[in-house]
Amino acid sequence: MKADLKTILDDARARDAALINLIIFTDRQAMALFRVYVTVGVATAVAATSGILGKDPILHFAGPPTAIIAIILAVACWFCLRAMVPSDIGLPGRAAEFWQWTTDELVTEEEALRAYLQQTKAVQDMNRATNKRGASALAWAKRLGIVAPIAGIAIGAIGMIFNGI
């Protein structure tokens, strides 16, 4: 079966656009989490500092658990930044040089299509790698966002047990 040229090109373009949209979506999610984590992390760090350095025994008791939460959120922020790190991405379409080359009388339609698909594959491979790297970092940021309060509660509970509260 010989595929229709228009179908091939439309499919390749749709796949390019989908990969770029995934990269953008990951970037936006990472930015949203980063804003939340920074806000909560700074407030938690201030509370931890007040608790650890303060004279009030209740605040002093809450210092270590809130410090753990702040540290975990700081690491989660780092993963958000990793998800948003500037990367090379392949944009849809071809450079003018490619289209100039295709206008040469010696270049057949089949050669042009093969060259187009080879370039498309290279671009899509690069975009897939970028998306995978960003999605992995974002997944770690999300996990740490879940772990932070659990770790704080666990540290607080251990402290309560050892202090007989």
Buried (B, 14 or more C-beta within 10 A) or exposed (E): EEEEEEEBBEEBEEBBEEBBEBBEBBBEBBEEBBEBBBEBBEBBBEBBBBBBEBEEEEBBBBBBBBBBBBBBBBBBBBBBBBBBEEBEBBEBEBEEEEEEBBEEEEEEEEEBBEBBEEBBEEBBEBBBEBBEBBBBBBEBBBEBBEBBBEBBEEBBEEBEEEEEE
